[in-house]
Amino acid sequence: MSSGWKDGLDDECSVISDKGEIGFIDFADDKSVQSYDINEEGPVMISVPFPFHQGKPQSILVGHTSMWPITLENTTNEPVELWGVRIFCSNPADSFTLSLMEPPSANSKLENKQGFLEGYSLEDRVLQSHQTLTIWLSCKPKDMGLHTSVVHFDVEDNRIERVVFLLAEDNISQSIASTIPYRRAPRRKQFAVDKYVVSSRPARPATQRYRWNKLSEYPIPKNIRELIENKHVPDVLSEGLTKENYGAFFSTLLIMEELHLEEDMRSHNMEHVMMRRKGLQLLALEVPGLAERRPSLVHGDYIFSKNASGNSDDSAYQGYIYRVEADEVLLKFAKEFHTLHQDGNLYNVHFTYNRVNMRRLYQAVEAAETLPDNILFPSQSTKRTLMKAGPFVPCTGTLNEEQMHSVEMILACKGAPPYVIYGPPGTGKTMTLVEAILQIYTRRKNGRVLVCAASNSAADHILERLISNENVKVKDTEVFRLNATSRPYEDVPPDYIRFSFFEESVFKCPPLEALKRYRIIISTYMSSSLLHAEGVDRGHFSHIFLDEAGQASEPESMVPIANLCRKETVVVLAGDPKQLGPVIFSKDADAFGLGKSYLERLFECECYSNEDDNFITKLVRNYRCHPAILDLPSRLFYKGELIACKEDNSFSITSKVDFFPNKEFPVLFFGIQGCDEREGNNPSWFNRIEVSKVVDIINKLRASTDLNEADIGVITPYRQQVLKVKKVLETWDLLDIKVGSVEQFQGQEKEVIIVSTVRSTVKHNEFDRTYCLGFLSNPKRFNVAITRARSLLVIVGNPHIVCKDPYWEKLLWHCSENNSYQGCPLPERQNHDFDEPFSGTGLYNEEAEDPFSKVGAWNCSFEAEAVPYIPKPDEAEGSDGWN
């Protein structure tokens, strides 16, 4: 904010406002804030009150008084008229005061306290030649957040302005303040691994059998690699997806993704690290972040290591991973390496990317080229062949009209095209899917069902719903839970272990003869590739169900479909294209279509987009959310068709807590102006003021209600914010409150959801928007975030930032209009244009320093400041190095 020079004291004009009001001043975006050319302001030099420290406002504890002396020095040989000093405006109002005396401390003498006067203005006076006057600016904040003030100094005929910022915080926010200034991580030097000394890989398990369909290597063609690495668009992508180029189109997108994953793996490379001997033949390497799969390493992967002495003649050695422990891997190199090794030697380590999953995807899109057109490209002329299924009695309880129709259609379908259960949040997709499976199980003795889910936890949930049904007893010998070999044995609930096949606590795929005996097989998308590898033929399964199909990329959906489906196979997709899509790491692959799920692409076909009930059933009855929570997403995403069916016997949380202004409206927006911060070499953002507010809300809820910890969830987009919230909750011994990103909450719900948006500057928000990075730039992420709460939703964020996004602004004013907004003053209403239809694909992943540019900006070179935290999937499907 530059200083304002105004002629005439009657002209009440300012660069801030002419009405004594102050709005949101983004000090991080406005470079002129606290940048004054004091020498050009006139005869009186005025110091800067509360100057920034390391580019950030100074902080003060709530309830304490912070003071700062402001000096006014007459630099001339003549007296100068100082017509007045006044606080033009403050936010919060009246939070700053002026005085001629230094404010007394708590230990000051009584007479000093009694003689102290403060106010919002000082009377006029004359500054004699070279005289210096000191006045005091004080602030005693009552609430957390950024405190701002504008002070006017009327000197002769000029008005000089000073803008003041103070960050009011509490003990919690101070306890998680950054102690290490942020510095961009240095680029790691890469060493060539074109030539290396090979090592012996771990022996294959003795029980491993010959696989009927061996997975090909699918090497990346050199010319395609060079095109993409040089930021050129391959011709097949320019053509767009067609029937003729299906395999080539998706293979090229997968190459884009794989190259990004290679680069991501290289970002974990380590320099000047030590290894220590572990037993007679192994070396132990500690890998920070290993427990969080950053990087993701499994038994059978390999690394390259080279002496860190810098000698160019030193060879690179290949080392295979023999065991993965909590924070270290045990490696075996060539005998020469172990002979030369001494504990204390320093090495540079180069990680490699395990390609097994990508090879499975290449194989799937290649196999998909032979599928019938009415599976890959159903059109309006596509006809549905139905058979008479007859009435049925529900196995899972009372079904509503839409759910009954879904099951009836699934039982009546005879093969392609796919049938879709379109399930917005809380409408009972899984119940409908389980009902259909049980009906097939009881009515079709020759029926064989494959159920695929996007994650292990989702697959386990389906298994639990099937085996716990009281009306249909599924035989243990007829249902099988297929787990990847890389899944930890202890990760599986004890009650479900009996439905898996394992040896020595390592999960296996049983032989073909055993697989054929099961009538229901449950797996993740990627694990279903093991069925094809064992020789299960196309057409073996009468029905293939894909749960949460909107979360899987099209190549992932093709893993079960392309390998196991014939035209007679009934394929059922359950999901919601308006919720989060697949996790894609490469922005370029995402932009060209890899981020669009097969489910979402089907909605581009008229028979699905028109909601033809021969192809799709839309579930509209929501049994999860309070009607007020459901209202806005229903209008924004589902044509206002969702019907709130949550039973009224759930307890009212809002009636028991004091901080809710509207007891009848369980959505609260708490506006707070904090600071975006980073620390060390970590590019991830956090906002400690919001952390403290989130914890404060949790403590108030726990004190005034009978909520359990497990009833509360905290959603926030950045990894560092997740870690900061968890750290504080641990100090309060609140370990059962789930804290995570939107992706970690999809498919789940809590009685109470608290959302922390983190962002507090337009500068970073616009960066996120430009490159489609961020919490506030994806309608799908917004939709999921605000539909996880059953009874109470609280948003903590800066309203001046979230209002830049049309969806978040709708939520902000939805709360305001229902008298459910608290905190800092509201911004002006933006009234965004919603004429364009909803769109948006799943975002790519992770906080990266150097992501690719978006389509249309391939020649743009930049370093990203942050990428929102999207955790990697909860399994490394089949990345066991054996295929």
Secondary structure, 3 states (H helix, E strand, C coil): CCCCCCCCCCCCCCCCCCCCCCCCCCCCCCCCCCCCCHHHCCCEEECCCCCCECCECEEEECCCCEEEEEEEEECCCCCEEEEEEEEEEEECCCCEEEECCCCCCCCCCHHHHHCCCCECEECCEEECCCCEEEEEEEECCCCCEEEEEEEEEEECCEEEEEEEEEEEECHHHHHCCCCCCCCCCCCCCCCCCCCEECCCCCCCCCCCCCCCCCCCCCCCCHHHHHHHHCCCCCHHHHHCCCCCCHHHHHHHHHHHHHHHHHHHHHCCCEEEECEEEECCCEEEEECCCHHHCCCCCCCCCEEEEEECCCCCCCCEEEEEEEEECCCEEEEECCHHHHHHCCCCCCEEEEECCCCHHHHHHHHHHHHHCCCCHHHHCCCCCCCCCECCCCCCCCCCCCCCHHHHHHHHHHHHECCCCCEEEECCCCCCHHHHHHHHHHHHHHHCCCCCEEEEECCHHHHHHHHHHHHCCCCCCCCHHHEEECCCCCCCHHHCCHHHHHHCCEECCEECCCCHHHHCCCCEEEEECCCCHHHHHHCCCCCCCCEEEECCHHHCEHHHHHHHHHHHCCCCCEEEEEECCCCCCCCCCCHHHHHHHHCCEHHHHHCCCHHHHCCCCCCEEECCEECCCCHHHHHHHHHHHCCCCCEECCCCCCCCCHHHCCCCCCCCCCEEEEECCCCCEEECCEEEEECHHHHHHHHHHHHHHHHHCCCCHHHEEEECCCHHHHHHHHHHHHHCCCCCCEEECHHHHCCCCEEEEEEECCCCCHHHHHHHHHCCCCHHHCHHHHHHHCCCEEEEEEEEECHHHHCCCHHHHHHHHHHHHCCCEEECCCCCCCCCCCCCCCCCCCCCCCCCCCCCCCCCCCCCCCCCCCCCCCCCCCCCCCCCCCC
